[in-house]
Each structure stands twice: as C-alpha cells, then as structure tokens.
C-alpha cells in the first residue's frame, strides 16, 4: 500500500501486528513498473516487509515478524524511560517511520503527523504544538529525526523550543556530526544517536550501547548483532538471507557489513567494509576520514569517497557543497589518522546528492568523483 497516507498505514500495521495480512508500505513517488514482482503469499510469521536499497546496494525486501517489531518497541521504551506519545516526521515506508507507528500502537496513543512536504523548523514547531497533552498514564514525548531535520529544527527559536518539549529525540539514518550534537545539547535538547538497520527492526544501539536484549560482537572487525528484533530475512531471496544472517554460538546473528570497535561495551562504528580502500599498499577507512572532516565548521555534510589513482591505486577525496582548503584538511587528517588518510582532492558541488531517507547518495557521489580527472 502507498505510504502517502500515514493513517492508513497505521491501521494496516495494527492489523498486521495482531495476525492480519502482512503490510508492505511503498513510496508514493516510486513507479510500480520498476519494482520487482511480489510473491503471491508470504510466510505466516511475516507482518511487515520494508523495501530498501540503501545508499550503496541493490533493492532488498526485508521481512519482519510482529514479534521482532514488538521486541524492538519494548527494548526502546525500556531504554528511554517508558512508553510515550510520538511525533511522526519520517516516511512510513522506512523502518524508522514504521517504528514510530509501532511504538504508538504499543503505548495506546495516537501519533501526531508532520504535514507533507519539505521539513522546516516552522512546520515542525506547528506539528509539535498540536500534540496531545501528557496524561497520568503517558507522560513522555518522543520523536525520531534524521540529522538534516535536526539541523533545520535548530535554525529557529520556535524549532528549538519544540525540540525541548521531547524527553528524547532519536537521531538515526546516518551518523550525527559531533558539531550538530553539541549544538543540540547546548540548546537543551536531549538527543540520542541510534544505530541499526531494517534487518534489526531499526535502531537497536542507542548512543553506542546495545539495547537490553541485543548482543553485539566483532568478527574480523565486522559488527554483528543478535537479538529478538532480527528480521526473518529477505523476501524470496534465500541466498542473500543465508549470507546476511548466520548462526554462531547457538545464536542467530546479522552481519552488518560495518567495521566497528567495542570498548567497555560501547560500540563505535568506524566505516563500511566496502569503504576501506588500499592506497599505496595501506588500508584507509573512508568513514574514519569522513568523521574527522565533518567536525570542521561548514563541513558537517561533507562525504569522503574514493577516486582512482595511477600512482596509488585509490585515494580518498572529499566531496562538499562548501569550499574547503585542501592543505588544512590534509594537515588535520595526517595529525589525527596518519599520512595515508590525507585526501588527494576536494571536489566542490552545488548540492550533495541525497536519498529520500536523508542519507547521502553515496553511489551518486562516487560517480561524481569518478567523472573528475583521476589523481596522478
């Protein structure tokens, strides 16, 4: 069904969670002709199917059970201090939007919907003003945003005031720049960075800490997650399911394809496995470079990608919509990560290509870098 009507999605989801037909919300602006055909039926356990292509891979249809969605909601409520009223500011064909609806159903409250159209601080503040008042049974208020939405809400006093009314503002979809987090916290906004995927029913690691029933381990540097919120797999794709979900130590694990470190139980993702390049014989994690670059003023939306080099094989380059001094970036990155992390170039574009989720479109960005003159 089309995700353009969140009320209809809410009703269908409530039915699916109690044994009704499985739900597949789809983006209103995606032509059906380009989609893969759907199977005539799905396994009985499947309550929700989420279509996702991510920023780097081909389309996937993630199949989730009601048990997984409800386990995710329960774990999140426990981490945040109990059930609450929710403001929906994300599309309902993505797992983060569905989670807002699921948690509203679990808490027995009606979510407040942002009006359709571009997210602005004023529209956000107006939607927040229409939320129902707390009751003795449900006192807390939550919302879930992507970093660009948080940045826009922080642009006006009305947006900041609206953000302050929430007990927790979840931030997911991509890494939250350190400077953006500091700006929010200095404004008195309680933000929590979430990490997860459709395959884990959305965010299952909050501020680096796995939620109660979630297990996180590293296997050859790759982050793997286990817990009751894992997906059943990929619809009609057993080969891909077997590659992404593995059984180890009598537990079922999801292979995230992300590289991470875990210190004192806190997970820090350092980049994608496929974002590690070999430059001059040395491995370079593009994600680690990107995090340092984004700490600089005006570069919180910059993306680090790869470019072919006849001399070095591949080199990191910075793609940004703001001017940046290459020598400054090189000095900073060499000091923080070593000489091999120095970017070879800065590519300034009019606008960073983005996906509807608010994430950078990394395939398009890599294409931009590939079209520029190769570094020699």
C-alpha positions as MATLAB code, in Angstrom:
seq = 'XXXXXXXXXXXXXXXXXXXXXXXXXXXXXXXXXXXXXXXXXXXXXXXXXXXXXXXXXXXXXXXXXXXXXXXXXXXXXXXXXXXXXXXXXXXXXXXXXXXXXXXXXXXXXXXXXXXXXXXXXXXXXXXXXXXXXXXXXXXXXXXXXXXXXXXXXXXXXXXXXXXXXXXXXXXXXXXXXXXXXXXXXXXXXXXXXXXXXXXXXXXXXXXXXXXXXXXXXXXXXXXXXXXXXXXXXXXXXXXXXXXXXXXXXXXXXXXXXXXXXXXXXXXXXXXXXXXXXXXXXXXXXXXXXXXXXXXXXXXXXXXXXXXXXXXXXXXXXXXXXXXXXXXXXXXXXXXXXXXXXXXXXXXXXXXXXXXXXXXXXXXXXXXXXXXXXXXX';
ca = [
       0.000    0.000    0.000;
       1.070    3.598   -0.537;
       2.810    5.205    2.431;
       1.404    8.600    1.450;
      -1.440    8.186    3.972;
       0.155    7.500    7.378;
      -3.275    6.972    8.975;
      -3.993    4.095    6.586;
      -0.519    2.638    7.224;
      -1.168    2.875   10.966;
      -4.430    0.926   10.671;
      -2.876   -1.753    8.471;
       0.123   -2.082   10.769;
      -2.118   -2.515   13.817;
      -3.888   -5.328   11.979;
      -0.619   -6.945   10.873;
       0.747   -6.920   14.419;
      -2.268   -8.918   15.611;
      -2.215  -11.579   12.909;
      -3.768   -9.719    9.975;
      -2.368   -9.503    6.442;
       1.280   -8.531    6.088;
       1.983   -4.914    5.199;
       4.296   -3.522    2.514;
       4.245    0.307    2.578;
       5.704    1.813   -0.577;
       6.885    5.280   -1.507;
       4.205    7.250   -3.315;
       6.622    8.575   -5.955;
       8.149    5.226   -6.970;
       6.624    3.785  -10.168;
       5.325    0.237   -9.711;
       6.618   -0.690  -13.165;
      10.190   -0.531  -11.889;
       9.594   -2.760   -8.876;
      10.271   -6.486   -8.709;
       7.099   -8.608   -8.712;
       5.706   -9.569   -5.322;
       5.133  -13.199   -4.317;
       1.551  -14.417   -4.070;
       1.981  -15.051   -0.336;
       4.461  -14.596    2.479;
       5.311  -16.826    5.457;
       2.736  -16.596    8.249;
       5.207  -15.043   10.681;
       5.828  -12.039    8.420;
       3.910   -8.920    9.483;
       5.860   -6.243    7.619;
       8.026   -6.025    4.519;
      10.295   -2.996    4.125;
      11.851   -2.194    0.771;
      15.281   -0.666    0.968;
      18.108   -0.118   -1.479;
      20.325    1.773    0.958;
      22.967    4.135   -0.337;
      25.246    1.528   -1.867;
      23.378   -1.700   -2.677;
      20.601   -3.158   -4.788;
      16.990   -3.346   -3.653;
      16.145   -5.603   -0.717;
      12.797   -6.586    0.753;
      13.297   -7.130    4.456;
      10.696   -9.402    6.064;
       9.923   -8.689    9.739;
       7.711  -10.581   12.163;
       5.317   -8.993   14.640;
       7.462  -10.455   17.421;
      10.544   -8.646   16.096;
       8.767   -5.283   15.799;
       7.222   -5.570   19.247;
      10.539   -6.651   20.793;
      12.150   -3.579   19.264;
       9.440   -1.317   20.677;
       9.712   -2.846   24.150;
      13.502   -2.529   24.213;
      13.362    1.091   23.066;
      10.712    2.023   25.646;
      12.819    0.453   28.394;
      15.895    2.395   27.289;
      14.070    5.732   27.070;
      12.091    5.546   30.308;
       8.744    4.100   29.256;
       6.076    4.477   26.575;
       5.200    7.915   25.262;
       3.428    9.981   22.637;
       5.168   10.209   19.299;
       5.527   12.754   16.528;
       5.971   11.147   13.099;
       8.388   13.168   10.960;
       9.735   10.341    8.771;
       8.262    8.438    5.806;
       6.334    5.306    6.784;
       7.890    3.194    4.037;
      11.144    3.240    6.029;
      11.659    1.277    9.217;
      12.250    4.367   11.371;
       8.839    5.733   10.381;
       7.173    2.368   10.937;
       8.751    2.197   14.389;
       7.071    5.449   15.402;
       3.734    3.878   14.463;
       4.531    0.572   16.203;
       5.510    2.313   19.426;
       2.365    4.433   19.312;
       0.271    1.280   18.924;
       2.067   -0.350   21.857;
       1.572    2.721   24.078;
      -2.099    3.018   23.109;
      -1.651    6.583   21.853;
      -2.346    8.334   18.567;
       0.786    9.657   16.865;
       0.912   13.226   15.602;
       1.799   13.518   11.913;
       4.017   16.147   10.343;
       2.315   17.761    7.347;
       3.504   16.513    3.929;
       6.176   18.479    2.141;
       9.621   19.789    2.957;
      10.646   19.610    6.608;
      11.050   23.093    8.074;
      11.515   24.378   11.598;
       8.182   26.218   11.448;
       6.254   23.171   10.211;
       7.905   21.082   12.911;
       7.027   23.578   15.646;
       3.434   23.791   14.449;
       3.073   19.997   14.469;
       4.541   19.789   17.960;
       2.084   22.398   19.207;
      -0.758   20.103   18.098;
       0.394   17.123   20.154;
      -1.916   15.938   22.907;
      -1.063   16.932   26.449;
       0.553   14.370   28.772;
      -1.718   12.155   30.845;
      -1.023   10.307   34.112;
      -0.665    7.112   32.048;
       1.549    8.522   29.285;
       3.687   11.468   30.297;
       6.656   11.195   27.965;
       7.070   12.559   24.418;
       9.356   11.295   21.682;
      10.235   11.864   18.060;
      12.663   10.374   15.567;
      14.596   12.528   13.089;
      17.488   12.306   10.656;
      20.432   14.695   11.162;
      19.353   17.136    8.460;
      15.936   17.513   10.122;
      17.552   18.169   13.483;
      19.792   20.805   11.908;
      16.800   22.557   10.328;
      14.797   22.489   13.561;
      17.715   24.087   15.392;
      17.726   27.012   12.948;
      14.889   28.940   14.623;
      13.862   29.695   18.222;
      10.472   28.059   17.559;
      12.166   24.902   16.330;
      14.473   24.783   19.351;
      11.548   25.295   21.735;
       9.685   22.451   20.026;
      12.694   20.130   20.304;
      12.980   20.866   24.020;
       9.477   19.534   24.667;
      10.584   15.970   23.877;
      12.032   13.712   26.540;
      14.160   12.055   23.835;
      14.842   12.975   20.215;
      16.172    9.909   18.410;
      18.630   10.684   15.608;
      19.325    7.985   13.031;
      19.633    7.255    9.352;
      23.291    8.264    9.317;
      25.990    9.312   11.753;
      25.235   12.507   13.660;
      28.071   15.034   13.244;
      29.759   15.888   16.537;
      29.176   19.606   15.988;
      25.440   19.045   15.429;
      25.160   17.025   18.613;
      26.972   19.709   20.564;
      24.667   22.375   19.145;
      21.597   20.388   20.170;
      22.870   19.681   23.666;
      23.873   23.296   24.211;
      20.302   24.248   23.258;
      18.932   21.908   25.930;
      17.743   19.193   23.531;
      18.086   15.564   24.660;
      19.316   13.736   21.552;
      20.167   10.048   21.333;
      22.103    8.677   18.364;
      20.673    5.389   17.125;
      22.296    2.664   15.076;
      20.560   -0.168   13.304;
      19.035   -1.271   10.024;
      15.793   -2.578    8.605;
      17.252   -6.037    9.301;
      17.309   -5.213   13.053;
      13.853   -3.588   13.126;
      15.596   -0.223   13.081;
      17.767    1.282   15.793;
      18.936   -1.271   18.351;
      22.060    0.500   19.646;
      21.496    3.827   21.445;
      24.478    6.136   21.943;
      26.722    3.156   21.327;
      25.028    0.936   23.921;
      23.097   -2.118   22.651;
      19.502   -2.191   23.891;
      18.700   -4.691   26.654;
      18.218   -7.936   24.667;
      20.724   -7.032   21.937;
      24.120   -8.706   21.649;
      26.958   -7.054   19.737;
      30.200   -8.765   18.767;
      33.036   -8.259   16.314;
      34.085  -10.930   13.850;
      37.214   -9.968   11.927;
      36.387   -6.345   12.674;
      32.815   -6.608   11.345;
      29.976   -5.716   13.724;
      27.432   -8.495   14.141;
      24.162   -8.140   16.077;
      21.836  -10.677   17.651;
      18.521  -10.331   19.443;
      14.761  -10.881   19.192;
      14.291   -7.948   16.797;
      16.177   -9.526   13.885;
      14.334   -9.869   10.581;
      13.217  -13.208    9.198;
      15.400  -12.474    6.188;
      14.908  -11.167    2.662;
      11.670  -11.942    0.881;
      12.133  -14.603   -1.819;
      15.922  -14.312   -1.565;
      17.283  -17.304    0.383;
      20.831  -16.890   -0.920;
      21.088  -13.332    0.311;
      19.384  -14.254    3.577;
      21.930  -17.002    4.217;
      24.793  -14.575    3.570;
      23.484  -11.853    5.901;
      22.101  -13.969    8.769;
      24.365  -16.590   10.304;
      24.116  -18.948   13.272;
      27.034  -18.829   15.673;
      27.295  -19.969   19.292;
      23.685  -21.193   19.099;
      22.515  -17.667   18.287;
      21.316  -16.063   15.063;
      23.404  -13.032   14.048;
      23.003  -10.278   11.474;
      26.175   -9.326    9.616;
      26.044   -5.534    9.367;
      28.920   -5.093    6.878;
      30.091   -2.285    9.170;
      33.525   -2.127   10.765;
      33.489   -1.195   14.450;
      35.319   -1.223   17.745;
      33.753   -2.160   21.082;
      35.273   -0.703   24.228;
      33.738   -1.213   27.671;
      30.544   -2.409   25.981;
      30.201    0.728   23.833;
      30.032    0.245   20.066;
      31.701    2.718   17.735;
      31.165    2.180   14.035;
      34.218    3.253   12.046;
      33.028    2.614    8.494;
      31.680    0.166    5.958;
      33.697   -2.863    4.970;
      33.362   -1.807    1.346;
      34.567    1.706    2.232;
      38.066    0.514    3.061;
      40.428    1.297    0.201;
      44.027    0.303   -0.355;
      46.130    3.355   -1.158;
      49.805    2.812   -1.826;
      49.584   -0.604   -0.192;
      47.981    0.704    3.025;
      44.354    0.303    4.109;
      42.347    3.504    4.574;
      38.871    3.634    6.198;
      36.903    6.342    4.404;
      34.372    6.519    7.232;
      37.045    7.451    9.755;
      38.279   10.242    7.465;
      34.716   11.486    6.963;
      34.049   11.757   10.700;
      37.106   13.971   11.178;
      36.231   16.152    8.166;
      32.680   16.653    9.441;
      33.959   18.127   12.676;
      35.077   21.245   10.812;
      32.694   24.235   10.588;
      30.543   24.112    7.456;
      31.643   20.586    6.526;
      29.133   18.584    8.571;
      27.554   17.374    5.317;
      30.783   16.502    3.513;
      31.251   12.985    2.132;
      34.538   11.163    1.651;
      34.693    8.794   -1.303;
      37.313    7.114   -3.442;
      38.980    8.052   -6.707;
      41.247    6.050   -8.984;
      44.937    6.932   -8.967;
      47.553    5.587  -11.367;
      50.250    6.001   -8.725;
      48.449    4.942   -5.522;
      45.661    2.668   -6.780;
      42.892    4.567   -4.986;
      42.888    7.746   -2.918;
      40.345    9.441   -0.639;
      38.683   12.620   -1.890;
      36.311   14.988   -0.085;
      33.041   15.941   -1.798;
      31.357   19.003   -0.284;
      28.938   21.794   -1.128;
      31.095   24.253    0.830;
      34.604   25.485   -0.037;
      37.351   23.805    1.942;
      41.101   24.310    1.998;
      42.835   21.097    0.953;
      46.023   21.897    2.875;
      44.039   22.405    6.111;
      42.245   19.073    5.667;
      45.500   17.278    4.900;
      47.248   18.655    7.983;
      44.308   17.794   10.258;
      43.879   14.269    8.929;
      47.576   13.479    8.977;
      47.721   14.547   12.621;
      44.637   12.528   13.569;
      44.819    9.419   11.376;
      48.242    9.352    9.753;
      49.679   10.396    6.412;
      47.753    7.785    4.418;
      44.465    9.488    5.410;
      45.363   12.756    3.663;
      42.741   13.452    0.954;
      44.013   13.864   -2.587;
      41.456   16.489   -3.564;
      38.403   18.496   -2.556;
      35.503   18.367   -5.017;
      33.001   21.203   -4.527;
      29.477   20.565   -5.861;
      26.359   22.712   -5.921;
      24.455   20.182   -3.836;
      25.260   16.870   -2.178;
      23.069   14.143   -3.749;
      20.708   12.767   -1.094;
      18.386    9.787   -0.751;
      14.772   10.275    0.440;
      15.868    8.965    3.863;
      18.125   11.980    4.346;
      21.282    9.929    3.799;
      23.912   10.943    1.246;
      23.538    9.050   -2.023;
      27.000    7.504   -1.951;
      26.683    5.808   -5.318;
      25.894    9.134   -6.969;
      28.717   10.827   -5.060;
      31.193    8.141   -6.123;
      30.014    8.719   -9.683;
      30.765   12.438   -9.373;
      34.295   11.674   -8.175;
      34.827    9.133  -10.956;
      33.892   11.711  -13.600;
      36.567   14.133  -12.419;
      40.095   13.887  -13.740;
      41.817   10.931  -11.984;
      44.503   11.811   -9.474;
      48.020   11.056  -10.737;
];
